[in-house]
Amino acid sequence: RGNISKIFGELITLIEPDKREGAENAVSVTLPYSGEIFSVPRNVDIIGTMNTADRSLALLDTALRRRFEFVPVLPDARDDAGAPLAGLRVTSGEQVIHVPRMLEAINQRVEALYDRDHCIGHAYFTPLAKVADGDERLVALQQVFSTRILPLLEEYFFEDWEKIRLVLGDNQKPQDAQFVRESPDQDEDLSRLFGRDHGLNSYSTKRRYAIHEAAFSNPDAYIGIYESLAA
């Protein structure tokens, strides 16, 4: 959370491969407090992780960037053997929620409406594998969605509920399976709030949305996220 360049200081030069201890162009510095001579050994690797959704990435200057190799690690929604979510399902009676396909559908929509850097990570769902399948796992999935996924989408889209509905496929689901419901009768709602002679146009006022709590325990709400994308 600090200024990375200032934290590294003179190490920016010392960490270069040809400036390491014993290298052709080895460089050392005198430590300001102890007065000891210091250099970086050849066998030291510096590894850093960064969340691309974090705006503080702008603090990385070019001098520091060119001394590192950057490897993107994207959310892994594969269902292949060895993948983090491989074989992960949530069973409720005869209904089966395919978690990898659900995450893939969510991230395709997030990428289309926002960008790739804000796709939701698979780590939100990996703990489900440690919970017994059935009602217990469904409760765990409900907890993940209500306390982590939905609040994250609210932050991403600045509470633009229409886009959140699109990400979750709510616009393609029956009412009972929608996580976010739109007020069914805007005109009647305005009359209830402001009286019959309010003079407001339903097109010039914001539509009203509400979170449908019962959907979090409804398997169809999760299946409906990816069902429309099935080949």
Contacts in CASP RR format, 6 or more apart in sequence:
PFRMAT RR
TARGET T0000
AUTHOR 0000-0000-0000
METHOD contacts of the structure
MODEL  1
RGNISKIFGELITLIEPDKREGAENAVSVTLPYSGEIFSVPRNVDIIGTM
NTADRSLALLDTALRRRFEFVPVLPDARDDAGAPLAGLRVTSGEQVIHVP
RMLEAINQRVEALYDRDHCIGHAYFTPLAKVADGDERLVALQQVFSTRIL
PLLEEYFFEDWEKIRLVLGDNQKPQDAQFVRESPDQDEDLSRLFGRDHGL
NSYSTKRRYAIHEAAFSNPDAYIGIYESLAA
1 56 0 8 1.000
2 59 0 8 1.000
3 59 0 8 1.000
4 59 0 8 1.000
4 60 0 8 1.000
4 64 0 8 1.000
5 12 0 8 1.000
5 59 0 8 1.000
5 60 0 8 1.000
5 61 0 8 1.000
5 63 0 8 1.000
5 64 0 8 1.000
8 15 0 8 1.000
8 64 0 8 1.000
10 29 0 8 1.000
11 40 0 8 1.000
12 63 0 8 1.000
12 64 0 8 1.000
12 67 0 8 1.000
13 19 0 8 1.000
13 27 0 8 1.000
14 20 0 8 1.000
14 27 0 8 1.000
14 28 0 8 1.000
14 29 0 8 1.000
14 38 0 8 1.000
14 39 0 8 1.000
14 40 0 8 1.000
15 40 0 8 1.000
15 46 0 8 1.000
15 67 0 8 1.000
16 67 0 8 1.000
17 23 0 8 1.000
17 42 0 8 1.000
18 24 0 8 1.000
18 25 0 8 1.000
19 25 0 8 1.000
19 26 0 8 1.000
19 27 0 8 1.000
19 40 0 8 1.000
20 26 0 8 1.000
20 39 0 8 1.000
20 40 0 8 1.000
20 41 0 8 1.000
20 42 0 8 1.000
20 44 0 8 1.000
21 28 0 8 1.000
21 39 0 8 1.000
21 40 0 8 1.000
21 41 0 8 1.000
21 42 0 8 1.000
22 39 0 8 1.000
22 42 0 8 1.000
23 42 0 8 1.000
26 39 0 8 1.000
27 39 0 8 1.000
28 37 0 8 1.000
28 38 0 8 1.000
28 39 0 8 1.000
29 37 0 8 1.000
29 38 0 8 1.000
29 39 0 8 1.000
30 36 0 8 1.000
30 37 0 8 1.000
30 38 0 8 1.000
31 37 0 8 1.000
31 38 0 8 1.000
46 68 0 8 1.000
50 57 0 8 1.000
52 72 0 8 1.000
52 117 0 8 1.000
53 117 0 8 1.000
53 118 0 8 1.000
74 116 0 8 1.000
74 119 0 8 1.000
75 103 0 8 1.000
75 107 0 8 1.000
75 119 0 8 1.000
75 120 0 8 1.000
75 121 0 8 1.000
75 122 0 8 1.000
76 83 0 8 1.000
76 84 0 8 1.000
76 85 0 8 1.000
76 122 0 8 1.000
77 85 0 8 1.000
77 100 0 8 1.000
77 101 0 8 1.000
77 103 0 8 1.000
77 104 0 8 1.000
77 107 0 8 1.000
77 122 0 8 1.000
78 85 0 8 1.000
78 86 0 8 1.000
78 100 0 8 1.000
79 85 0 8 1.000
79 86 0 8 1.000
79 87 0 8 1.000
79 98 0 8 1.000
79 100 0 8 1.000
79 101 0 8 1.000
80 86 0 8 1.000
83 100 0 8 1.000
84 122 0 8 1.000
84 123 0 8 1.000
84 126 0 8 1.000
85 99 0 8 1.000
85 100 0 8 1.000
85 103 0 8 1.000
85 122 0 8 1.000
85 125 0 8 1.000
85 126 0 8 1.000
86 100 0 8 1.000
87 99 0 8 1.000
87 100 0 8 1.000
88 99 0 8 1.000
88 100 0 8 1.000
88 125 0 8 1.000
88 126 0 8 1.000
88 128 0 8 1.000
88 129 0 8 1.000
89 96 0 8 1.000
89 97 0 8 1.000
89 98 0 8 1.000
89 99 0 8 1.000
89 133 0 8 1.000
90 96 0 8 1.000
90 97 0 8 1.000
90 99 0 8 1.000
90 128 0 8 1.000
90 133 0 8 1.000
90 134 0 8 1.000
90 137 0 8 1.000
90 138 0 8 1.000
90 141 0 8 1.000
90 219 0 8 1.000
90 222 0 8 1.000
91 97 0 8 1.000
91 133 0 8 1.000
91 134 0 8 1.000
91 137 0 8 1.000
92 134 0 8 1.000
92 135 0 8 1.000
92 138 0 8 1.000
92 219 0 8 1.000
93 134 0 8 1.000
95 219 0 8 1.000
95 220 0 8 1.000
95 223 0 8 1.000
97 138 0 8 1.000
97 141 0 8 1.000
97 219 0 8 1.000
97 222 0 8 1.000
97 223 0 8 1.000
98 223 0 8 1.000
98 226 0 8 1.000
99 125 0 8 1.000
99 128 0 8 1.000
99 141 0 8 1.000
101 226 0 8 1.000
101 229 0 8 1.000
102 222 0 8 1.000
102 223 0 8 1.000
102 225 0 8 1.000
102 226 0 8 1.000
103 120 0 8 1.000
103 121 0 8 1.000
103 122 0 8 1.000
103 125 0 8 1.000
104 226 0 8 1.000
105 225 0 8 1.000
105 226 0 8 1.000
105 229 0 8 1.000
106 120 0 8 1.000
106 149 0 8 1.000
106 167 0 8 1.000
106 168 0 8 1.000
106 225 0 8 1.000
107 119 0 8 1.000
107 120 0 8 1.000
107 121 0 8 1.000
108 229 0 8 1.000
109 166 0 8 1.000
109 167 0 8 1.000
109 169 0 8 1.000
110 118 0 8 1.000
110 119 0 8 1.000
110 120 0 8 1.000
110 156 0 8 1.000
110 167 0 8 1.000
111 119 0 8 1.000
113 157 0 8 1.000
113 163 0 8 1.000
113 166 0 8 1.000
113 167 0 8 1.000
114 156 0 8 1.000
114 157 0 8 1.000
118 156 0 8 1.000
120 149 0 8 1.000
120 152 0 8 1.000
124 144 0 8 1.000
124 148 0 8 1.000
124 149 0 8 1.000
125 141 0 8 1.000
125 144 0 8 1.000
127 140 0 8 1.000
127 144 0 8 1.000
128 137 0 8 1.000
128 140 0 8 1.000
128 141 0 8 1.000
128 144 0 8 1.000
131 137 0 8 1.000
131 140 0 8 1.000
138 217 0 8 1.000
138 219 0 8 1.000
139 217 0 8 1.000
141 222 0 8 1.000
142 216 0 8 1.000
142 217 0 8 1.000
145 179 0 8 1.000
145 216 0 8 1.000
145 222 0 8 1.000
146 213 0 8 1.000
146 216 0 8 1.000
150 164 0 8 1.000
150 179 0 8 1.000
150 211 0 8 1.000
153 164 0 8 1.000
153 167 0 8 1.000
153 168 0 8 1.000
154 164 0 8 1.000
157 163 0 8 1.000
157 164 0 8 1.000
157 167 0 8 1.000
161 180 0 8 1.000
161 182 0 8 1.000
161 209 0 8 1.000
162 182 0 8 1.000
162 207 0 8 1.000
162 209 0 8 1.000
164 170 0 8 1.000
164 180 0 8 1.000
165 171 0 8 1.000
165 178 0 8 1.000
165 179 0 8 1.000
165 180 0 8 1.000
165 182 0 8 1.000
165 209 0 8 1.000
168 178 0 8 1.000
168 179 0 8 1.000
168 180 0 8 1.000
168 225 0 8 1.000
169 224 0 8 1.000
169 225 0 8 1.000
169 228 0 8 1.000
170 177 0 8 1.000
170 178 0 8 1.000
170 179 0 8 1.000
170 180 0 8 1.000
170 181 0 8 1.000
172 224 0 8 1.000
172 228 0 8 1.000
173 220 0 8 1.000
173 221 0 8 1.000
173 224 0 8 1.000
174 220 0 8 1.000
175 181 0 8 1.000
175 212 0 8 1.000
176 214 0 8 1.000
176 215 0 8 1.000
176 218 0 8 1.000
176 220 0 8 1.000
177 215 0 8 1.000
177 218 0 8 1.000
177 220 0 8 1.000
177 221 0 8 1.000
177 224 0 8 1.000
178 212 0 8 1.000
178 215 0 8 1.000
178 221 0 8 1.000
179 211 0 8 1.000
179 212 0 8 1.000
179 215 0 8 1.000
179 216 0 8 1.000
179 221 0 8 1.000
180 209 0 8 1.000
180 210 0 8 1.000
180 211 0 8 1.000
180 212 0 8 1.000
181 209 0 8 1.000
181 210 0 8 1.000
181 211 0 8 1.000
181 212 0 8 1.000
182 207 0 8 1.000
182 208 0 8 1.000
182 209 0 8 1.000
183 189 0 8 1.000
183 207 0 8 1.000
183 208 0 8 1.000
183 209 0 8 1.000
183 210 0 8 1.000
186 202 0 8 1.000
186 205 0 8 1.000
186 207 0 8 1.000
186 208 0 8 1.000
187 202 0 8 1.000
189 208 0 8 1.000
190 198 0 8 1.000
190 200 0 8 1.000
190 202 0 8 1.000
190 205 0 8 1.000
191 198 0 8 1.000
194 200 0 8 1.000
215 221 0 8 1.000
END
